[in-house]
Each structure stands twice: as C-alpha cells, then as structure tokens.
Amino acid sequence: MRGIGLLRRLTGIPAPVPKRSKRSFDHALAQRFEWKNNRQVIEGTFAQLYSDVEANRAAGGIWHSASDQFFCGDENLFASFVERVRSRKCLEIGSGPYGFLLPATWIKDRTIIEPLANKYRQAQLDLIGKTFLTDDVRVYTTGAEVLIDDLVGNVDGAIICRNALDHCEDALAIIANMSKYAANGCYLLLWTDIWHLQGIDDDGHHNITRSIEVMDALLEGLGFEILKHGALIRDQTEFIEYGRLARRK
Ligand SMILES: C[S@@+](CC[C@H](N)C(=O)[O-])C[C@H]1O[C@@H](n2cnc3c(N)ncnc32)[C@H](O)[C@@H]1O
C-alpha cells in the first residue's frame, strides 16, 4: 500500500476517491436511528412508566435505590449521594427519553444535555398529555461536545451519563467537558459500552476504545477519584463495558 501511494505521488497518478466505509460513524444517521428507536420505546413504555413513577412518589419513594448498577447495594454510599444531590445542581448527558434525572423530581436543580429532548417531550405529550421533560428541567439540545459556559465549575451535585457516550460523535471531548462542569465533590455516574466485540450492526453506535485502563486513567487524569466499579450488565462476549462511580477531587 505504501509503495502504491509513493508511486502515485512520484508519477502524478491521481488517488481514487475513498469510498465512505460502511463502518464509519455518521452522527446525523445515528440520531435518526436513536429517534426511531426511542419513539418506539416511548410508545411502548411511557404510559406505564409515568404511572409507576407517580405511584412511587405518592408512596414517598425516590424511584432510585442502592441496588442500581452504580451503587451495587452500597446503602451508605447511596445515602451520602442522595443527601448531596437533593438540593445541588445535577446534570445528565444523553438522558434519552427518561434517563436517571427525569423521573427524579426530588432533585431540585436538574439540567440535561440531550439533542432529541424536544422530540421526546412532544412524543410523551402526544401519548398521554404528560411528560417527564417539565419546565423546571433546564434543557440544552446541543451535542455535549459543545462546552456550555454556564455549567463550567457549577455542577456540584452529580453528572450522570448512562449508555450515551458510544452514541455521541466525540466521547473523549464529552468526558473532558464533564470534568470542566464538575465542582469539587460532584459525583460522576458513568456507564457506557466502550467496544462492540461482535461488530456494530446498526447506525446508532460506534467504538471508543478497548482499554478499560485508559478510561480509568482519563477520569483520574481529569480530576476524578474512582469510588466504585459499576455492575457488569452486558454479555461479556459481546461488549466491553465501562461503569464507574467517581467523585471530583
Ligand atoms: C441510548 S440513548 C440514552 C439512554 C439513557 N441515557 C438511559 O440511560 O436510559 C442515547 C442518547 O444519547 C443522545 N446523544 C447522542 N449524541 C449526543 C451528543 N452528542 N450529546 C448528548 N447526547 C447525545 C441521543 O439523542 C440519545 O437520546
């Protein structure tokens, strides 16, 4: 290959126009895939989920619990988290139609970065006249690769990003932005597939890295202390996944 490239340069033979590889990532296409998929999720599950969340709230619940994929049963850590985030600013990146923050109305200051938020809201309203995307939630519909100045150093509760980074164009830029948003003591709940071991057979995802070590080094280098490894929730023959509960130093 190198020889052919050199020959072309020496002889002036024009290089062929490269075909777009089927495996290259097209974010606009990925977002069309995402919308198609999540519209079906909303149609199939939103009415029941909304009523379950309401019932849980009426019974004094907070929807989430220590048994989730981040806290893995650690009741003390979960209690400290709840205490911290209840009245502090929390941010979710790529929340999807429900995410972690949207059903958690007990968290008083909620912001999401979700390019499809307006579509999700409208689909929920069209279905049952209710939505999790209420006016008290601050919504940015830009990609999270874009730094939002108002958030820099201002997120002191938690940043949550679950099952979103491999759907975004530039996962590493988003992790860097998270470190800029997080104030000291801010929790980070991060989970993502980092590699699809059997290839990618849809338009919605792409690979980030095979290296869990480099993900840890990235978080630590950007000022997060890793407190806990998340539960493994995938078939390990199909995915390399990465889940961490961390805190900004
Ligand atoms: C699989 S869904 C999210 C699932 C959700 N976080 C959960 O835990 O249920 C991935 C989401 O990432 C969003 N997304 C894609 N690219 C993004 C970007 N550049 N910045 C922020 N969000 C993005 C998509 O619109 C989609 O709603």
The ligand as a MOL file (V3000), in Angstrom:
LIG
                    3D

  0  0  0     0  0            999 V3000
M  V30 BEGIN CTAB
M  V30 COUNTS 27 29 0 0 0
M  V30 BEGIN ATOM
M  V30 1 C -29.3420 5.0690 24.2680 0
M  V30 2 S -29.9140 6.7050 24.4950 0 CHG=1
M  V30 3 C -29.7950 7.1010 26.2010 0
M  V30 4 C -30.2310 6.1940 27.2380 0
M  V30 5 C -30.3860 6.8380 28.5840 0
M  V30 6 N -29.2140 7.6060 28.9740 0
M  V30 7 C -30.6840 5.7890 29.6160 0
M  V30 8 O -29.8580 5.5600 30.4880 0
M  V30 9 O -31.7530 5.2150 29.5510 0 CHG=-1
M  V30 10 C -28.5400 7.7220 23.9410 0
M  V30 11 C -28.8860 9.1890 23.9380 0
M  V30 12 O -27.7210 9.9400 23.6570 0
M  V30 13 C -28.1310 11.0850 22.9540 0
M  V30 14 N -26.9940 11.6820 22.2590 0
M  V30 15 C -26.4740 11.3210 21.0680 0
M  V30 16 N -25.4570 12.1320 20.7440 0
M  V30 17 C -25.3410 13.0220 21.7480 0
M  V30 18 C -24.4640 14.1060 21.9850 0
M  V30 19 N -23.5080 14.4330 21.1140 0
M  V30 20 N -24.6030 14.8150 23.1260 0
M  V30 21 C -25.5530 14.4690 24.0410 0
M  V30 22 N -26.4090 13.4500 23.8580 0
M  V30 23 C -26.3090 12.7330 22.7220 0
M  V30 24 C -29.1780 10.5540 21.9950 0
M  V30 25 O -30.0110 11.5710 21.4850 0
M  V30 26 C -29.9150 9.5560 22.8620 0
M  V30 27 O -31.0540 10.1130 23.4520 0
M  V30 END ATOM
M  V30 BEGIN BOND
M  V30 1 1 1 2
M  V30 2 1 2 3
M  V30 3 1 2 10
M  V30 4 1 3 4
M  V30 5 1 4 5
M  V30 6 1 5 6
M  V30 7 1 5 7
M  V30 8 2 7 8
M  V30 9 1 7 9
M  V30 10 1 10 11
M  V30 11 1 11 12
M  V30 12 1 11 26
M  V30 13 1 12 13
M  V30 14 1 13 14
M  V30 15 1 13 24
M  V30 16 1 14 15
M  V30 17 1 14 23
M  V30 18 2 15 16
M  V30 19 1 16 17
M  V30 20 1 17 18
M  V30 21 2 17 23
M  V30 22 1 18 19
M  V30 23 2 18 20
M  V30 24 1 20 21
M  V30 25 2 21 22
M  V30 26 1 22 23
M  V30 27 1 24 25
M  V30 28 1 24 26
M  V30 29 1 26 27
M  V30 END BOND
M  V30 END CTAB
M  END
